[in-house]
Amino acid sequence: MEIELKYSIPDSTVADAIWDNELFKEFEEIDSREERCLIAKYFDTDECDLAKNEIAYRVRKEDESFVAAIKWKGYSEDGLHVREELNVPVTSYTPDPAVFRESPIGTQVMELIGDRSLNCIMETAVSRRSFRIDTGKALFEISIDSGRIETEYGREPIEEVEIELFSGEQDELLEIGRRLQKKFSLEEENGSKYSRGMEIIKKNR
């Protein structure tokens, strides 16, 4: 399961301020800071059979590695995003639902797709700066994302910060989020990158 808080960032100046600030210095894991380029493609049938069943199928290139993911049964409220997630390492962007065949959700995805082809319905390109913090009660990764969502119908910018809970209590996640939100006057973001891209598609189809 993926549990994270998401906040929109008004501009690159605020993004840099979050990255440079020492708000969580006492909790930051040594040598955990990294910068990565993440290029993701989202796949569905022409009839959007997966989207109709609230399932997202993504293949993301993380530097030189590829990871396929299925996300489902999600909800978001007050910037908190909770959803089931399954990740499998793969070798390319080519969609192959069979890599998930050992799981119930993989079987469901394959049944929904049937013999229909999968096509890329949107892409995201993100420059991500991230670091981990360990409060002693929970472990998190804070990620600052800057990039874009692209569909055949248009694009949207991405400027956001995510706090993902790796282990520990959700209450600790909410407390860390409150501290970050207050420090930088951030607005809660209830839209995932995928849902924002789907909104563009739905409005223009």
N, C-alpha and C positions, 0 to 999 in steps of 0.2 A: 504494500500500500504506500502511496505517495501522499505526504502531508506537508504542506508548505503555506507560507504567507507570501502574498504578492502585493507590491506597492508600485504605483506609477511614479516615474521621475520626470519632473518638468523640463529639465535640460541637462546637457553634458556637464555643466558646472556643478550641479548638485550630485551627479554621478561621481565626478572626481572627488568631491568633498566627502562622500560616503567612503570611497576607497581609501582616502588619505587620513580619515578621522581615526582617533584612538579610542572611540567609545567602548569597543570590546577588547581592547588591547590585553587586559588581564586574563581574558579567556581564550585568546587566539592561539591556535596550535602553531608551533614553530615550523617554518618552512612549508606551510600549507597554502601559501598564496600562489596562484597561477593564472595565466591568461591563455584562453583557448578560442579557436574559431570553430563554431558549430553551424554546420549546414544541414538542414533537415528537409526531407520530402515527405509529404503526407499523401496516402493512397486511398482510393475508394473506387467503386464501380461507377459507370456512367449514371446509374440511377441513385447513387449515394446510399447504397444499402447499409453500409456500416454507420454512416452519420445518422440515418433514420433510427438506428438501434443504439445511439449514443456511444459508439465505439470509434476510437481514433487509432489509425495504424500509421506509424511513423518509422522511417529509417533515417538515422542521423549520423553524419560523419563528424567525428570528434577528433580533430587533428588528422591522423592517418588511419584511425579505426572506425568501423561502422557498427552501429548498434540498432537493432530493430526493436520497436516497442509497441505494445498494445495498451491503451488506456481505456477504462470503462467504469461504469457506476460512479460517476463523479458528481460532486456538487461544490459550489463556492458561495461563501457568505462572509461579508465584512472582511474581504481580502484573504480569507482562509480557504484553501483548495484541498479537498480530500478526494482521492480516487484510487481505484485499483490499478496496478501497473505491472506489466511483465516485460522484462528486457532480455534479449538474446543477442550475443555477438554474431555478426554476419560479415560477409566479405565484400559486399557492394550495395549500391542503391536498389538493385533489382528486387522487387517485392516477391516474397515467397512465404505465404502464410503457413506452409508446412513446417517451418522452423518452430512453430508454436504447437505442433500437433499433440504433444504429450500433455497438454493442459486442457481443461474444460473450455476456457475462453478461446483457445486455438481451434478446437473442434467447432465451436459456435461460429467463429469467423469464417472458417472454411465452408460451413453449411450455408451461411448467408451469401457468400460470394458465388458458390456453385461453380459453374463453368464460365462465368463472366470474367472479363479481364479487369485488372486493376490499373488505374491510371493515376498519375500525379495530379492532385487537385490544388495543391499549394506548396510553397516553399518558404522556409524561414532561414535567414542568414543572420547570425548573431556573433558579436564579439563579446566574450564573457570573461569578466574578472571575478575571481572567487577566492574565498578563504574559509577555513573551518574554525569554529569556536566550540569549546568544551566548558560548560559551566559547572561541571561536577554532577549536575542533575540530568543533563541532556547534551547531545552532540548535534551540531547544526552545520550546514554550509550556507554561507551568504554569497549570493551571486548577483553581480551587476551586469545587466544585459543591455547592449545597444545594437540595433540592427533594423531589420525590416521583415514584414510579411508580404509575400507576393502571390497573387492569383492572376488568372487570365483576365479578371474583371477589374483589377486595381491592386494597390498596395497600401500598407500602413506602416508607420515607423514603430519600432520597439524601443522603449526607454523605460526600464523597470528594474526593481530589485526583488529578489526572491530569498526567503529564508526557509530552507528545507530541513525538516526534522529527520535526522538519521536514526537516533535512538533516544529514549527518555520520554518524559511526560509532555503532553500537548499544552498543558498550562504554562510550562516553561517556555515553549515556543511563543505563546501569546504574550508573555512578559517581555521577551526579547524583541518581539515585534512592536510592542508599545513604546519601548525605549527608542528604537530606531525611528518610528513614525513621529514621535514627539520631537526628537532632535532635529529632524530635517523637514518637518511639516509635510509629510507625505500623504498622498491620497490612496485609499485602498483600491486595489484592482481586482475585480471579480472575473474579468475575462482572461481566459488562457490564450496563448498564441493561436492554438487551433480554433477555439471558438470565435475569436476575432476574425480569423480568415474565413470561417464558415459564414459569418455575418455578411462579409463582402460578397461571397458567392450567392447567398440567398437573395440579397437585395438586387442582384443584377441578372439572375437567371430568368 
